[in-house]
Amino acid sequence: MIYSFDILFAVFIAATGFATSWIVLDVARGLGWRGVPEPGSASGALRKAVVLVLAAFAGPRLLLANGFDSWRNGSVSGPLYGVIALVSVGWSMCSGVLVLQAAFASGYFLA
């Protein structure tokens, strides 16, 4: 049996993931993030780790926005864009769970 609370909690997790994705991407662009370093470049391990974390948290927004642009341009069909949207929602749920777990662990939700 599916309770409405479970569905609302899943929507809350997805919304948290999308909000995190939007915030991370806007902050990264505001700070001048230029993208992934070239393969074989002399970038340090710390820069590669930061780029990986940024891509992991900004991915749902990038995937959804670029998929929408491709769908509007006609290079992606409607059903394929539906799959892209579902993958983006799943990815945002994964990052939303991480953000909510970090918030609970830090005591943010304690009164």
N, C-alpha and C positions, 0 to 999 in steps of 0.2 A: 504494500500500500504506500502510495506517495503522499506525503503531507505537503500542504502549501508552504509551510515553513522551510522545508528543504529546497523547494524551487526558489523561494525568495532569497535564501541564503546563497544559492548558486548564482543568482543574478547579482547579489551584493559582492560576491567574490569576483565575478567578471567585471563589474563596474570598478572595483578597486584596482584590478589589474590594468584596465584601460586608462584609468586616471593616472596611475603610476607611469604607464607608458607615455602618456601625453606630457606629464611633468618632466620626466627624465629626458625626453627628446627635446623639449623646449629649453630646458636648462643647458643641455649639452650644446645645442645650437647657439644659445646666447653666449656661452663661454668660448665659442669659436671652434667647436669640434669639426675637424675636416674629413673624418672618415677613417677607414682602415688603412694601416701602413702597407706599402707594397711588399709582396713576397720577397724575401731575401734582403730586406732593408736592415739597417743597423739599429732598429728600434729596440729598446730594452724590454725585458720581460714584464716590467710593471706597466708600460704603455700598452702592451698586448693584452694584459689582464684587464686593464681599465676599458679597453675597446670591447673586449668580450662581454664584460658586465653591462656596458652601455647597450650593446647589441641585444643582449638577452632581455633587458628590461624595455628597450624602445622598439623591439621587434613587432609586437602586435599592431602598434599604430602605423609603423612603416608598411607592414604587410597589407593592412586594410586600406590605407590611403593609396598606395601604389596599385593595388588590385582594382580599386575603384576607378582610378585614372585610366588604367588599361582597359577596363570594361567600357568606360565612356568613349575611349578612342576606337573601340571595336577590335582590339587585339586579343581580348579575353571574352569568352562566351559567358552567358548568364549562369549556366550551371557550374562552370568552373569558378566564377566569382563567388557563388554560393559555397563551394568547397573552401575557397580562400577565406571567406568570412568565418566559416566554422573552425578552421585551423587557427585563425586569429583569436576567436573567442576562447578556444581551448588553451592557447598559449597565454592569453591574458588571465585565465583562471589559475594557471600554474604560478604566474608571477603574483597574482592577487593573494594566493595562499601564502606565499613567502612573505609578502608585506604584512599581511594580517598576523602571521605567526611572530614576526619580529615586533609588531606593535603589542601583541599580548605578552610576549616575553619581556619587553621593556617596561611593562606596567602602565602603558599609556591609557588603557581602558579601565584602570582601577579608580574607584571614586574616592 
